[in-house]
Amino acid sequence: MTEVRDYYDLNTARWFGRPRESDAIHRAVWGEGVRSAAEAFQYIDRLILGELQVLAGTFPAPLHVLDLGCGIGASLIFLASHASIRGTGITLSGVQARFAAQRIERAGLVDRLTCLEHDFLHLPPTLTPAHMAFSIEAFVHSPDPQAYFASTAEHVIPGGLLVVCDDFLTERARGPLSKREIRMLDEVRSGWLAPSVITVAQADAFARRFGYRQVKNINLTKLLDLRRPRDLFVAAAVVFGRHLPMSGYRWRSLVGGNALQAALLAGLIEFRFVAWGKTNPR
């Protein structure tokens, strides 16, 4: 996870040092009812909010929510602005933790939200038990997908929910593959820092070992904008850059992001919203 921390420490200030349409680091999803880029960046947050509203019918307020891989806290701030929750964000990046603390204070939510600089595979044992844990585009960064489910299972209460919105391999990606497709997936794993890009079936098998039962699985791939002008420019830059002595996190992320786009278009990877209910106490 050191590479993931270093990558976000290096890039977070650069990303948020200029005006942006959203504080979200995850992708925009152009789902039903979305009318602007700002709303597209909130689409996944609204899906999570819907799951929280269902849980609110079972548990007394306020619900405790864990954001595992919270970035600068945008999703937690959105949720806390629309629901009676207390939230804890977890990020490896000290830079992100500082940005999150500033935004939580600016939103007037310091009494309900906090952000910890920590590894979500080794969560603090003192954490308040959670009614929901979620990860948006962070699960794939884990070096051990089974350890991810084991870690969350120690903190999500029976009847609670775990949500992962991320990239998953399709069954077709398990082979046989062409040399180009093999390189594509290798570049996703190395450049996108995504060692845990696995199939939903594989993730589900791990989840069941720790008392989870899959309750929702939505394919969001067709709601992504995959061929923006910027993406076409990056694709051309990667083709040209392969002939140059390029290196560093920024170059690797360009290669990985370009490979991810290609894999999504080729049907090797899908962007999915998957939820598991916690059934057995740990």
Secondary structure, 3 states (H helix, E strand, C coil): CHHHHHHHHHHHHHHCCCCCCCCCCCCCCCCCCCCCHHHHHHHHHHHHHHHHHHHCCCCCCCEEEEEECCCCCHHHHHHHHHCCEEEEEEECCHHHHHHHHHHHHHCCCCCCEEEEECCCCCCCCCCCCEEEEEEECCHHHCCCHHHHHHHHHCCEEEEEEEEEEEEEECHHHHCCCCHHHHHHHHHHHHHCCCCCCCEHHHHHHHHHHCCEEEEEEEECHHHCCCCCHHHHHHHHHHHHHCCCCCCCHHHHHHHHHHHHHHHHHHCCEEEEEEEEEECCCC
